[in-house]
Amino acid sequence: MLAKVRVLVVDKTGTLTHGTARMVSMRILGAFPEDEVLGLAASLEQASGHPVGQALVEEARRRGRTLSQPEAVVETPGEGVTGHVDGRHLVVGGLHLMRIHGIDFRIQDEARGLAAAAATVLVAIDGAPAAILEFADPLRADGGIALLELRACGIERVVLATGDRCAVAEALVAGLPVDAVAADLDPTAKTNTVAAERRNGPVMMVGDGVNDAPALAAADLGVALGARGAAAAAEAADVVLLVDSLAPLPDAIRIAKRTRTIALQSVWIGLGLSLAGMTAAALGHLSPLQGALLQEVIDVAVILNAMRALGGSQDARKPTAREVARHP
């Protein structure tokens, strides 16, 4: 299937980016003390394995906050976390999670002027909006080059699928060879995006998190980044990259295409030579001994041709960073 894929759906956090977010801003709403909000939110996020949650915990510890043990924690993949900390009820996540809990979080008004290329996390305490947190997650250094290489390998359409805001996603992929951005997706919507893209050809989904597992399973070919990714993603995927990089993926496609081509060549060479030998034997031009020897020669020829798959492929030149930078 690697040799046949035509559409790439790629996750953002931890796949196209490093997945090592850092908090870049914190806007307090109402009369909540900043240190208290940070401590409560970080305490709750201790129960989450999401990169943004881990970044929040690291920021709180960097500021010397003592974290409490969260209780009754419920994590909704792609949405956020709820629970109790020090007797306070907290909701930490996206706008959709706030709406589910009936919290009037007017993000359009409150978040005006915040960084476009950052992930937004909302914090509510006891049902009241408490803070808007912004996290930056830089693009992988090899991300753009990997996408351009995948284009050279026959990928005709690239779609970025993310749970982040559309402005965040579009700012991240500006200048990269990405055809479409699907933003504000929960795991179900991400799976539906993969299913919808199948009309454009065989789909390869690349992701690393628990949120990506259903989409990985729904794709024609699921690829998980296994070095730091979630076990659920690796279990749902067909291919697991054992390094924290997209660089091996174009190489894998080139190897798959080359292997498939050589395999088909070997089939047709074997069939053609065998048919020629049988025809010659039927016409009396070959004795039984000569026919047996010819079949051995055919087998050796097919094996030798198949062994070409062990060699390197030079089918696609790797693009340079400058070529990626000037890609429209």
Secondary structure, DSSP 8 states (H G I E B T S, - for coil): -TTT--EEEEEIIIIIB-S--EEEEEEE-TT--HHHHHHHHHHHHTT---HHHHHHHHHHHHTT------EEEEEETTTEEEEEETTEEEEEE-HHHHHHTT----HHHHTTTS-SSSEEEEEEETTEEEEEEEEE--B-TTHHHHHHHHHHTT--EEEEE-SS-HHHHHHHHTTSS--EEE-S--HHHHHHHHHHHGGGS-EEEEE-SGGGHHHHHHSSEEEEETTTS-HHHHHH-SEEESSSSSTHHHHHHHHHHHHHHHHHHHHHHHHHHHHHHHHHHHTTSS-HHHHHHHHHHHHHHHHHHHGGGGS---SS----HHHHHT--
